[in-house]
Amino acid sequence: MTLKRKTRFILATLVSCAVLVGSAVTGHAQGTVDPALAETYNAGLSAAQAGNFELAKTQFEAALAIDPEYKDAHYNLALVLQRLNDNKGAATHFAKVLSVTPNDKNVLRLHAESLHRAAQYKSAVAAYDKAIAADVENVDLYYQASDAAAKAYTTEEETPKVVAAIERALEKGPDHKSYYSKVVSLGTICSRSGDYAGAIKAYKKASEMKPDDTTPIYNSAVVYQKQSKWNDAVASLKKVLELDADNSKAHYMLGGIYYNNLKNDQAALTHYEKAAADKKFNKRKTADKYATTIREYLEKKRKQKEEYESIGNP
């Protein structure tokens, strides 16, 4: 059945400001329109425009029961299902539309987004690639694809796929609003996979972009710590404290490095005490425990020294 539509409606309240196609069905290219289909489909349009998405869903489903191949009903039902947070269902109906118009870049994007929201991440990655092929200048798609890839590929062996997706997004959209956060994410992913050089490179780039943000500097310290580069880690953490003197995470890490690795008990105590003083810090009690242990040890050493000197030893 081929239905003739005179106008297109825009339903601004729908996800992605998508176009709600179809209007009153008034004619048919060949023969007479099924009155039941016309009435049911138009009732769905009216309900959707009025914000009654449950009723719109019912009406569009009824229209498809009459004509299962009616593309516009599949499209509008998918939009309504998105609005109702049934993204898996939306993806199914967008796929029906794509079976008829496989190169529709708008529907390709909506299909990928629905799969992404439905947590079908690997399918979303493939769908984003198709959307990108149809709309290569849409920078948002590259960033969305990298987000989906990060959730789809979670094993160490799959990490290169995530890195490639992020690097593709960064190359395509250096002016994108999420560029900075994506650079930081790249550093984190490299760090987790053991690519420490790649992680430091990403974090340095992020720091150059936003010198006042402590996140990439602190993350660099974490990477240096993993490599047992204690002095580099300390230098990074001191930079953090120059920007944020009360950064409890930095104080806590410094306490650990000074105590366990650089054997500077007094410096360790100073930083553990600062971390323990922050009542909102989630490791405050642990920091206080370490500070107490070190304080007692230093006090014991002090008394031993006094006793040693009191018996005439230099």
N, C-alpha and C positions, 0 to 999 in steps of 0.2 A: 504494500500500500504506500503510495506517495502522497503526502499531504501538502497542500499549498498553504503557505504562511505569508501574510502581508507585512507584518512588522515583527520587531524583536523587543523584548522587555528586558530592562536591566534591574536586577534585584540587588540593591546596594548592600543589604544586610547579609548577603550570602558570603561565604568564604571566598577570598581572593577577588571580590567584586565581580564574580563571574557573570556571564550573560545568561539570563534565563530565556532560552529561545522559544519561539512559538507564541502565537496569540490566538484569538478566536479562530477556530477552524471553519472556514466559510466555503471551501470548495475543494475539489479534487481534480487532478489532471485528467484522469480518465474515469468516468462514471460518477457515482454518488458516494459522498463520504458516509461512513458508518456513523449514524447519529449518536450511538452510545459511546463510541470512541471520542467523538468531538466533545460531547458533553463532559465526559469523565476527565479527559486531558485538560480542557479549559478550566474545570473545577480545581484541578491540581495547580494550575498557574495562578488562579485567583487566591487560593489558600496560601501559596508560597509568598505571593506579594503582600498578603495580609499578615505574614509572620506566623501562620499556623502550619508549622512544618510537619507535625504528625498527620494532620489531615491531608496535606499535600502529598506526603509519602503514600498514604492509602490510595489517593486518587491516581497517582502516577503508576502505582503497582496495578491498580485495576485497569488502567489504560493498556499496560503491557500484557495483561491477561487477555485482552481483546486482540492486540497486535504485538506479539513478542519482539518483532523486529523494528518497532518504531524508535528510531535513533534519538529523536528529541526527548521522548519520554525517559529513555535511559539516561540521557545527559542531565535533564532536570532532576530526576530522581537521585542521581549521584550527588548533585549539589545539595539537595535537601538532606541526604544522608550525612554529608559532611557537616552540615549545620547541626545535625542530631548526634554528632560524634561517632557515627558508625562509619569509620574510615575504611574498614575492610569491605563493607557493602558498597561504599562509594567507588572503591577501586574496581570492584567487579563490574559495575555499570559503566564506568569510564572505559574499561577494556572492551565492553560491548560497542561503544561508540567508535573506538579505535579499530575495531574489526571492519568498520565501514569506511572510516576516514583515518587511515593509519598515519598520515602526515600532518594532522591538525596539531600545531605546536601548543595551542592553548590546552587542549585535552591531554596531550602528552605530559605537560607540566602538572596538570591537576591529578592525573593518574599517578605520577611519581610521588607527589606530595601526599596523596591518600595512602599509598603503600608505606611511606615513611612514617606517617602518623599512626598507622596500624601496626607499627613495629615489625613490618616485614622488610627488614633492612637490605638483605641481599637482592630481593626483587626490586626494591626501591633504587638501589645502585644501578641495576640494569635499565630501569625505567628512566632514570635521570640521564643516562648515557644516550638513550633514544631521544629524549627531550632536547638535550644539548645538540645532537646531530641536526635536529630540525630548527634550532634557534641558537646558533653558535655565539651570538652576541649578548645573550642573556646571562650576565655575570652571576646573578643570584643562583642560577641553576648549578654552577660550578661549586659554589659554597655549600649549597644544600646537598649536593652529591658527596662532598667531602665529609659532611656531618653524618650522612647515612653510611658512608664507608667506615667511619670510625666505630660505628655500632655494629656493622655487619662483620667486620674482620677483627677478631679479638685475640687470635693466637699470635704467638711470636712469628710463626712462619708467614702469617698474612699481613704483618706490619708493613712490608714494602708497598702493599696495595693502598694502605691508608696514607702513607707518606706521599705516594704518587698522586693521589686524589687531592691532598692538601696543596702540594706544590703546583698542581695544575690550576687550582683556584687562585693561589697567590700570583701566579704568572698572568692569569687572565684578568684579574681584578685588583691591581695594586692600590686602587683608590676606593675599594669597597669598604663599607662601614665596619665590616668584621675582619678586616685585614690584620690588624694588630692582634686581636684575640686568636686568630688562626695561626699567626707566627708563634705565639706562646704555646698553643696546642701542639704545633709541630715539634717544639722543643721537648715538651712533655712526652710525646709519643716516642721520640728518638731516645730519650733518657730511659724509658721503660724497656725499650728493646735492646739497650746496651750500646746504642750509637751515641757515645758521649760527645764525640767531636761535633756531630750534627746537632746535638742538644745545645751545647755551648754556643755554637754558631747562631742558632735560632734565638737563644736568649740574649745574646749580645746585640743582635739586630733589633729585638724588641726594646732593649734598654736604650738604644740609640734613638728609637722612635719616641719613647716616653721615659726620659731620664728620671722622672720623679716617681715612677711606679716601682715599688719594691718587689713585686711578684717575680719578674724574670731574674732579678738579682738574687733573691732568696733561692729560686729554683736552680740557679747556677751553683750556689753553695751546696745544694743537695747532690748535684752531679759530681762536684769536686770531692765531696765526702765519699761517694760511691767509689771513686778512683783512689781514695786514700791520699788525696792532695790536700793535706790539712791546712797548710798555709794559704793556699788559694781559697779554700772554703772560708777561713777566718777573714781574709781580705774582703770577700763578697759580703759576709755577714756584717762586717763593720760598715760597709757602704749602706746596707739596709738600715743600720742603727743611726747613721748620719741623716737619713731621710725620716726615720721613725724611731726615735730614741726608746720608745716603750714597746717595741715589737717583741712580744713574748716568745714567739716562735724562734726568732733569731737569737734571743738571749738563751733560750733552752738548748738550741743546737750548739751555740758557743760553749755553754757549760759542759756539754758532753765531750766536745773536741778537746777543750783545755784539760778536762779531768782524765779522760781515757787515752788520749793520743799525744798531747803535748806536755802532759804531766805538770801543769801549772795549776796547783790546787787553789791558790788565792783568786786567780782569774775565774776559775770554774765556780767558786763560791759566789763571787760577785754577780755572775750572770744567772746562776740558779736562783739566787735571792730575788733578782729583778723579775724573773719569770714567775716565781712563787707569789710575788706581790700582786700579780694580776688575778683578781678574783674570777674573771671571765675566761681565763685560759684553761683549756680542757686538761692540761697536764700540770696544773698548778700543784696538786698534792704530790705528784711524783717529784717535781722540782724542789718542793719543800723538803721532801724526804732526803733527796741527794744533798741539798744544802746543809741539812742537819748532820748528816753523816760526815761531810767534809769539815764542817765547823767543829765537830767533836774530835775529829782526827787532828786538825790543826791545833786545837786547844791541848790535846794530849802531847803533841810534839813540843809545844811551847813550855809546858810544865816539865817535860823531860830535859829540855835544854836548861831551864832554870835550875833544876836539881843537879845537873851535870856541872854547871858553872858554880853552884854553891859549895861544892866540895873542892874548890880550888882549881878546876880545870879551865884552861883558857877558852 
